[in-house]
Amino acid sequence: MSEAQAEQGASTLNVSRTGAKSQRYRDVLIALIAFTVLASLPMLTSSKFLLDFVIRCSAYGLFATSLNLLVGYTGLTSFGHGMFFGLGAYGYGLVMQKTGVSIPVAFVATLLITLVVATVIGAICVRLKEIYFAFVTLAFQMLIHSTILSWVSLTGGDQGLRGGIPRPAFLGIDLSNHLHLYIFSCALLVIGLLLMRQIAQSPFGYTLRMIRDNAARASFVGIDVYRAKLTIFVLAALFASVGGMIMALFVSGAYPEFAYWTISGEGIFINMLGGVTTFLGPMVGTVLLLILNDTVTRFTEYHGIVLGIVILFFAIGLRKGLMDFAYEWYAQRRDRERG
Amino acid sequence: MKRTRTPGISRRSTLALMGAGAATLAAPWVARAQAKTIKVGMPTILSGRVAQLGTSSRNAVMLEVEKVNAAGGLAGRQIEMVIRDSKGQPQEAARVARELVNTDGCELLIDAEASSGAFAVHEVARDLGVFCIHTNSETSSLTADPKQHIPNAFRTARQGVHDSIVGGSYAAAIAKAKGLKKWATCSPDYAYGRDTTAEYVTYLKRFAPDVEIISESWPKLFQPDYTEVVTKILQAKPQALYSCLWGGDLTSYIDQANIYALFGQMEVFAVNMADYTALTVVKNLPKGIHSGNRYIKTYPATPENAAWGDAYKAKYGEYPTNWSWENATAIMLIAEASKKANSADGKKIAEAMKGLKIKSPFGADGTVTMRGEDHTLIGYAIGWGTTIPQEPYVPQVQAGDWKTILELEAEWKKSKGYA
């Protein structure tokens, strides 16, 4: 299930084709079960709050997991990943408002826009390493944010995209119905996670880990490091963009805050919270952060202090994310039982 | 996958789950049946740079709610406020607003958000059909644009275009009297700053056609150092300066411009000066800055307004802000509309509120009106005056004429394609 486990398998050179295939079936099965559970949730509870919560989890979860493809798997710590979240929200909102096409068409159009922008930005950024990469991505994020602010005639400036985003029904799905929107978001989340999982477990995914651990060695083996990095940068951007689209659907608008650096910061924080060594770490982090945020803001406006203490606890106390911690604990116990 | 006993959900936990489900389903009904109180939700900004304004909104609302509750509440139901922080983020504002309605059972919303947050809450009101009053967003299009219009949303905040009309005509009169032809502007670089300045200049030029803008500065929002802006303006040697900087930005600007003795060299028009958050913070408030009123207890110069400002100060230890009166007005209007409809139901209140005229300490003639056609507040006190360094800070305020305001507003709406 976890990357560390899988790496262990890889190190013994036992990842046969059949093994990979059975793992893929298992992933699909887990995804199906997860979707069924989520989809049956509205039958168990009438709480709209819970449904809202899951919709937001889908948006942030896709965003944070895609960031982990860069941070955890490739070692590219992007400080500007939020720009693609914002781009998704604005791209989708603008296409819907200006052209009046159907929702699936707007979705594909937004992904194409993201593809182009991410390829251009990625081509410049992934040449750089470490802190330089982080800061250039941050710079591009601020460039996109400033563009949104100043291009008032198109984006509405700092007031955001106003007047609501139309949600015409398609294929019997009516996204202005809360339940339909919920199921739709769950489906996007599960499909998105499944696809990212396949990327992470593919030979390409292992190439990324190799680049992370030793890029020089990877290029000596004959891997085109630049191309691999650019590919994952663009792929991650596409998933972040889907997250942004879900958010735009949820709030029925797009706001410059979606493309601000604080969104990228939240992504990094979610990854710290959940852990970067397991695939589902960021998803767990998302759920944790949103629960924390929602409960703490209910009781106090000094939520900054509470969240700060939690960060300190994870950074100084645990020194790793929750899923990392859980996985290590599990591995230790297993080893002890074996030993 | 073969197991003798699949660890599914046991009968006991199924029953428990069903019970919990039934309880959740029933809870709103039970709660509503017992409802003596009516919950009013209010997302606002209680943390970050504008927290002071959010807090002053909350204070004003609580001050008025106490009065309404003491007088019997809304159609016999006591008001219970549920106020939450949105951190000034639109997605949080939308989430909080939905949570207030869906989970906390709030039947009315007071949207004390600024800028983009107000538009996010507006979409929630559109979605859920819940009654909503925007109290802080001055962006004209929120109510002027027919695309934004929904039957359940209102606004008690002042409107940007009203300010520009009054400010422009006031400045034009002084420009003519004193022969001020060369003007400079200095406003924050975001939508509010750009739009407000453009509209102000439009009306200034309309009333005084020979005015010329010779220099424009656009400092960043929350910029700490204004030296380059101040020197740029001084070099351009204008006869008058317009600025819509506000809050901390305005006070730092004045403190820094004072070092260069800028205020002695030109007439300064700062629309957001006459608010206690700015007036009481500036170190040496120069004499003679022209400003629009935001909230001051001496304008309108009525005992009701003074009493309201003093009651607020007595309770919270500081003077109210522009956001305070706007939020207080929302509660006053809800109370009056509920009385008129003899109901606390959001739909009936909305119906009764259309065109409702109420007595108000903040009215230009002692009353304010919720205009029926576009659901925005008119008739509130609006005027300009000049500052002095101590209380009452702006002793003489020249009132704006609502007849002119409404005529020019209608014209402006047409030019924007809104009417």
Interface residues (C-beta under 8 A of the other chain):
Chain A: L44 T45 S46 S47 K48 F49 D52 R56 L149 V152 G156 G157 D158 Q159 G160 R162 G163 G164 S176 M247 F250 V251 S252 G253 Y255 P256 E257 F258 D294 T297 R298 E301 Y302 H303 G304
Chain B: L17 G21 T24 L25 L46 S47 A51 R84 D85 K87 Q89 P90 Q91 E92 A94 R95 V96 R98 E99 N102 T103 S115 S116 F119 A120 E123 R126 D127 T139 S141 D145 K147 Q148 Y190 A191 Y192 R194
